[in-house]
Every structure is written in C-alpha cells, then in structure tokens.
Amino acid sequence: MISGACKYKNIAVLDLTHGGAIIARKLSELGYNVHAVDVYNTEDDDTLSNLKINNISTYKKPFPVDYLDLLITPIHLDPEYPMLKQAIAKNVDIATHHWIVGKILSDDKRLEDKTIIEVTGTRAKTSTSSLLADILSRKLDVVLHSSRGVEYWKEGLPETIYDGLSITPGNILQVMDRSFSEKLNPDAYIFEVSLGGTGIADFNIITTLEQDYKIAKENRWASSAKTQMINYAKSGSKLLINTDTKGLINHSAKKFNSIFEFNDGKYPDSQGDLNLILDNNDIIIRLPNETISINTGYSYDIESYTTAIAAAVSTAYNIGVELSVIKKTLVEFSGLQGRMREQTFNNCILIDNSNSGTDVTSADKSLDYALDKKCSGKVVMVMGEESAQVCEGLSLKKTYDFVNLRSSDIDQLILVGDRLHNIKLKDAYHTSTLDEGLKVAFEIVNSSHVSDNLIISNVKCFR
C-alpha cells in the first residue's frame, strides 16, 4: 500500500487514454482493487484485455461510485462526467492523476539518491527541459522525458530511448520503470509534465503562465491546474518561477526550501533573482553577484527561447553547476527541432515551428519572424495538425480567421490534417501529414526562379 493512501481499498481510475492504464496497473500491483474506465472510448480490446489479466475491472461506460473509496481523475476531465459528479455528491474522495503518481513514487526507494526536476507551464516546457538536460549532462547523467520522447543525456549528447511517450503524469511511472530495467542509473531525472506537477520533485519549475487556455470542457483555466505544482510539492524542495507568476505564491509556498524568481526579459520592470536581457545578438544574464554575457550568431529565433534560457539557467545555478559550464552550453546551443529553428537550404529558408504546443498565435509569430528576413521569393506556409490528440487540437475558427487575415503575406498555403479539410480556401493544398506538407512546400519553392524563398512550418505534432 502507498503511504498516505493506506485507507483506500476500492479505487477507480478514469481516462485510460492519458496515462490512466499505467496508473491502474501500478495500483493493482500494489494490492488495490482497481476499476479502470475508458472515458473517451479510445482503447482497443488488447489494452483492456491486458488490464483484465492484471486483475483490473474495465469499463467503457460510467458506473455507480457507491462502493468506491477513491476516484482518480485527470485534471482536465469534464466536470459533468457522471462518475465525477456522483463522487462529489456522495463525498467519495477524489484525487488527480498527478497526485497519485506522486504518492506512488514517494515510496520508491530507488529514487532516494536521485535529483528530480519537474517542469510545467503554459509554454516553453520542452525547450526548458531540453536545455536544462544539456547543461546538467556536462556534469551529471540525466534521463529526460519531454514532448520529444525519452532521452539519456551524457556529456552534452542525447541518446533517444524511445519516442512518442506523451507528458501525461502517468507516463512518469513508465519512464522510471524503463530506466531501471535498462540499468541507466542516472544522477538526475527531468520530467516535462502536462498541467502541473506530481510532488516528487526536488526542483519545481513553472516556466510561465502566459497565453493561458481553457481545459475541462472550457470550465477551467490551464494555469489553475499547473499551479497545483505548488500545492503538491514536497516540503524542503525548491520552487523556480517566472516573475509573471509571483502573484501565485501563497501560504503553500512556506513549504519550500527556497523560491527563486527568474525574469525572462518580457517584463523589464519586474525584477527577479535572475534577470535576462537581450541586446541585439547579446544575451546578458544577471544572477546574484554574477553576470553571464554571450555574443554569438543564432540559428533560431532567440526571442522564442528567452523563457527557456532563464528557467534552465536558474535551475542549473541552484543545483550548483559552474557558470563556465552554463555559458559553454549556451554558446553551443542551436535550438530545438520544431521550436522556431531556422534552417537554410539552396533556395529557401525554413522556419521550423512544428511541435506539440504550436497554435495559431505561434503561427502568427512564425510568419512575422519569417517576413523579417525580407526574402524576394515565394512565402509558403505549412499549417495544421497531425493529431487532434496532441494536447489540444487547433481551433478551426482561429485557423480560418488567421489565414484570411494574413492571406496577403502568404503566396501558398498548405493545410495539414483531416479536420482542416473543413477549411475551404481557394488554391490551398491539403495533406495528411507534416512530411507530406513539407514535400509539397519544397516542390513549390524548387519551381521558383529565385533563390531566397521562405517556408514556414507550423504543424501541431509530436516531435
């Protein structure tokens, strides 16, 4: 049984799509009587059969909660879901996926000598996690789980363990088991976590709460879920937050060993313990009693990385990494695939901003950034989604409004994804995948008579 959850016997886990199946299996292994509910009706018969083999009862539809001791629900679930409403009405205890994962791992003796870092926020989670892994790996062996997959970092180089594992909290259990079964034995784990933290971290990072959005059938702001990291955090851990979130610090913050605020330069009047300043191609990072200055050329939009740089440097500094190591890593950093990275080809520049968190707002920014290049050739934009299940699907209305508003800036539009076939625009191409869209884009610019064309890639996908 789990410390802090010994009083429970009969537990229902809602939502097998977003990590619930993993949570259900782990709870069954720990001796609980588990019921697993496929809320979104997305799991195949094999998945459900495997759960049954593990003595887990499975359901496609809601069932009465009368005999349950605990209902475990994803934080984004529609509050009108019948079992959730019943549990509230009948005073059945309710916990989130995040909470139960934290409780399960808090008893795991294998983690006693490991440094654990969790990263959440409305944006810049993946870039923060990856840059931090790069910095720390110059001194430590690191397992990183982010939207890019699971990587083992050593001496500044990543090795992909596996791709396609989403950042839902339940998958942390899978990453832990996999890393130990493969005898990776890292010094540190970095977890990018969707919609909050689990409470297992020694270092809790909230990158920013800018560009907030609604979850739970539009009934809740994502920021309110993400800030549960503060409530769940273990006593004695450290909190690292953007100065744009300082209003969230309340009595719960007394549990922290320290709170370190970083200013990513977007609000110059809001001073933090770390302050980042951009001066053309110079990055100036002011720390307590220390300053880092870097002058270099960038193969990415530096303004899109200021939050990641500020958050990652703040964390590395608090862990005790030497400033010389931090500076060397920043000089060598060349951006991440699909995150405002710029690539030059024979006849075009590609602005690659296709990732799991991209949206219409970032498409607008990508286009503005590309147009600043002042190329004389064609401007081709590849936009859409490979899967509506990547976080939140693109808003069709916002996409339609965007392409109509910016049509004069785009010579050729390529829309990716089945849902975007509903957007009927004259002369727009439609493809199913990002790769197909990019193939069409390169065919278009290759037929151009000039050499300085632009391709902007802004597709929601796992990368």
N, C-alpha and C positions, 0 to 999 in steps of 0.2 A: 504494500500500500504506500501511497505518497504522503509525505509529511504535509500537514495542512489540508489533507483530503481523506483522512482516515475514516471519517464519519459516513462517507458515502459508500454505497454498495451497487445500486442500480443507476447507471449513467446512460444518457442518450447523447449521441454526438450528431449534430446537424451539419449538413453540407459536406459530402464526400468529394466534391469537385475540387475544393480549395484546401486540401490537406487533411480533411476530416477522416479519411480512410486510414491514414498513417496514425493519427491520434487514437482512433478506435482500436487498432491493432496493439498499440503500445499499452493502452489501458487494460485490454484483455490479458496481455502478458503479465501485467502487474496484479491480476487477480480480481478485477472488477467485472461485474455483469454488464455487458455493453450492448447497446442498441444503436445501430448506425442508420441514419436517414438520408437517402439520396434526394435532397431538397429540389435540385434542379433537373433531376431525371436524366443525368448525363452519363452515368456509369454503366458499363456493359455487364453482361451476365458473368463473365470470367472474374471481374473485380468483385462482384457481390458474392460469387461462389467462394473465392479465396477468403473473404471475410467470414463466411459461414464456417469454413474449415477451422478458423481460429476461434470458434465458439461465439461469434458475434451475430446477433439477430439483425437482419437487414430489412429495410422498408423503402418503398417507393413513395408512400403517402404518409401524411401525418397520422399519429396515433395518440390516444389519451395519455396524459402525463401523470395520472393518479399515483402510479406505483414507482415513479422516479424519485431519486434523491437529488440528482443534479442534471441540469440540462446545459450542454456545452454548445455554444452557438458562435458562428463567425460574427465579427463586429459589424460587418456590412449587411447583415440579413434584414430583410423587410420586417419591420416591427409588427406587421399584420399577419405574419406567418402563424398559423393556428397553434402549433405547439408552444411557440414563444408567448403568445397571448395567454394561453392556458396556464403556463408556468407562472406568469406574473399574477394572474388571478388567484391561483391556488397556493401561492407562496412557496413554490418549488425553487430551490437555489439555482441560480443561473450564473454561468461563467463563460468567458470568451475562449476561443482557440488560443489566443496569446497567453492567457493566464494559466491554462492547464499545461501548455508546453513548458512554461517557466517552472511550474511545480514539479513536473516530471524530471526535468534536468537538474533541478536544485538538489536532488538526492543522488546525482550521478557522480560517484567518487572519481571517475576517470577525468573529471574536469577540474579537480582541485588545484592543480598546478598550471592551469591554462589561463591566459589573458583573453577575456571575451569582450567583444565590441559589437554593439548593435547600432544600426543606422536607420533612421526613419525621417520622414519629411515629405512635403508636397512635391519637391523636385530635387535634383542633384544628388539623389541617393546613390545611384550606380557609380557616377564619376567620383564621388567622395570615397566610397568603399574601395574602388579600384586604385585610386591614387594613394590612399592610406595603406593598402596592401603593398603597393610598390615601395613606399617609404619604409615601412616596417620590415619588409623582407630583406633589406640591406643588413639588418641586424638579427632578425628572427625568422623562423619558418612559419608561414602563415597559410591557413585554409580560408579562402574567401568564397562565400556564397552570395551571388548578386544576380541581377536580371540577366547577366551574361552567362550564367551557369555556375559550376563549382570549379575553382582553380586552386592549385597548390603553388604558392609563391615562395621562391628561394633565390636570394641574391639578385633581386630585381627582375626575375624572369618567371612568368606563369606557365604552369602545365595544366591543361584542361583535364579535369577528372571526368566530368560529364556535362553535357549541355541540356538546356530545356527544363531545368527544375525551377519552378516559379518561387517567388519570395514570400509566399504564404507561410505563416509561422509553423504550421505542421511539418513543413519540409525541413526545418532545422533538425528535427529528430532523425530524419533520414540521412542528412549530411553528417551528423555526429556518428551514427552507426557505421556509415560507409567509411569515414576517415579512420575509425579504429579497426574495422575489419581489414582495411588495406594497410594498416600499420604506418600511417602517415606521421603520427605523433608530432603535430605542430606545436609551436610555442604559443600561438595566438589564433583565435577564430574571429573572423569579421563576418557579420550577418547583416545584409540589407533586408529589412523587414517591412512588409507592407502594413500600413495602418497601425503603427505603434511598436512597442517592444514587449518582450516576454518577462523581463525581470531577472534574467540570468547574467546581464552584462556587468562588467567592471567599469566600462566606459559607455555611456548612453549619449548618442548624438542625435539631435534634431536639426537637420540641415537648414530648413526654412519652412514657413507656413504660407509663403506667397502662392498666388494662383490656386487658392483653395477650391474645392469642388464638393459636390453632394454625393453621399453614399446612402445605402439602406433605403432604396426607393425614394431618393430625394428627401429623406426625413432627417438627415444628419450631415453635418459638415465633416469632411475627412480630417480636418485639423483637430477636432474634438477627440477623434479616435487615436490619432498619432500622439497626442499629448498624454494619453494613458501610459506612455512610457514613463512619465514622471511618477504616476501613481503606483505602477508595478515595480519600479526599480528597487533593487535590494539596498538595504542600509549599508552605508560606507562606500557605495560606488560613486563615480564621478559623472556629472552632467555637463555636456558641452552643447551650447545652444547659440543660434544666431541671435544677434541683438534685436531682430524683428520679432522675437518670441518672448522677450524678457517679461512681458506682462503676464505670462502664464505661470511664473514662479509664485507658488503659494506656500501654505504651511507644509505641504508634502515635501517641499524641497529641503526641509530640515534634515531629512534622512541622508542627504548626500555628503560625502567627504569634502567635496568642493564643487563649485559651479563656475565654469569658465565660459565667458561670452566672447564670440567672435563676430566682428563686423566685416562683411564681405565687400564693403565699398559701395553698396547700393544706397545706403543711407549715411552719408558722411557725417551728419550731426549726431549720430548715435554711436558713441564710443564704447568699445569693448576691451577685453583683456588682450585680444589680438585685433589689429586693425589693418586691413588690406587696402592699398591704394594703387590704382592703375594710372600710369603716366606714359601715354603712347605705348611703346613696347616694353616699358619697365614695369615690373611688379615690385612693389615695396611692401614688406610685411613687418609691421611693428609689434613686437612682443614685449612683455615686461623686461626692461633692461637690455633688450636685444633688438636688432633690426636686420632683416634679410633683404637684399636688393638683387634683382636678377634682370639682366638685359639680354634678350635673345629674340630670334625670329620664331614665329609660331606657325604650325601647320594646322591650326584650329582657331576658332573664334575665342579669344582669351576671355572676353566678357561673359561668355557662357560657362566659364569654368571658375569664376571668382569664388562662388559659394563652396565648390568642392575643394579648392585650394585652401581657403580659410578654415574649413572644417577639418580637413585632413591634417594640415599643419598644426592646428590647435591640439588635435588628439595625439599626434606623434610627439609634440613638445611635452605634453602632460605625461606621456609614457616614459619620456626620458631620452628620446632619440637626439643625437647631437645635431646642432644646426648645420654643420658641414654636410651631413648625410641628407638632411632635408633639402638643402639648397641644391646639392648634386642631383637629387631625384627630380626636382622641379625643372632644372636645366635640361635634363634628358627626356622629360615627359613630352609626348607628341599628340596628346588627345586620345580619345577612345573611339573605336569604330561606332558610327551611328550617332555620335554626340557632337554635332557641329564641327566635324572634322573635314578639313579641306584637302582634296587630292587633285593633282594636276596631271592631265593626260595630253596626248599630242595636240588635240584640237578642242579641248574643253577643260573647265574647272568643275569638279564635282563637290558640292556641299552636301555632305552625308549627315543627315539628322534623322535617320530611321532607327527607332528604338521603341522599347515597350512603353515609354512615358510620353512619347510625342503627341501633340494635339494641334488644334487649329491655331492656337496662339503661337506655338513654336514654329508652325509653318509660316506664319506671317513674319516672324523674326528671321527665319532662314532666308526667306525671299528678300527681305531688306538687306541682310548681310551680303547676299549674293550680288544684288544690284549695285552695291557699293564698289564692286570690282570693275564696274563700267566697261564691261566687255561689249564688243560691237556685233557679236553673232547672235544666235538664237538663245532664248531663255526657255528651257524645258523643265517643267515641274512634275515630279512623280509624287503622288499624294494618295493616302488611303490607309487601309488596314489589311494585314494578313489574317488577323483573327480578332473577332469582337470580344473574345475572352481575355485578351491582353489588358489587364487592369479594367479600364472602361473603354468601350468602343468609341470611335469618333462620332461626334454629333453630326448627323446628316444635314440638319438645318444650318449649323455653323459652317460646315464644309461648303455647302451650296452658297451661302452668303459670302464666304471668303473668296471663292473662285469668281464670283460675279463682281465683287468689289475690286479684285486685283487682276481682272482679265486683261487689262491694258498692259500689264507688266509681264505677262506670260505669253510666249509665242505658241507653245504647245503644252497641253495639259494631259497627263496620263493618270487615270484613276485606278487604284488597286483595291481589289476585294469585291466579294459578291454583293454586299449591301450597297456599295457605291454605284452599282449598275442602275440603281433607282435615281441617280442624279443624271438627268438627260441634258447634255450640253453639246452644242454643235462643235464638231471637229475633235472632241475629246476621245482619246483612246481608253479602252477598258482592259485591264489584265487581272489575273487571279493572284499573282504573287509579286513581291518586290523584285525578284530576279527577272521576271518577265517584263516588268515595267522598266527596269534599267536597261534591259536589252533593247527595247523599243526606243528609249531615250538616246542611247548611243548610236543606233541606226539613224536617227533623225539628225544628230549633230555631225555624224560622219558624212552625211549627204550635203552638209553646208559648205559653202565656198569660202568661209572664213575660218580662222583657227582659234578664235577666242570666244567659244560658246560657253554657256552655263547650264549645268544640270543641278537641280535642287531635289534631293531625295528626302521625303518627309512621310514615311510609312510606319504605322504602328505595328510592331512585330517584336518577337523575341530575338535579341542579339546580345 
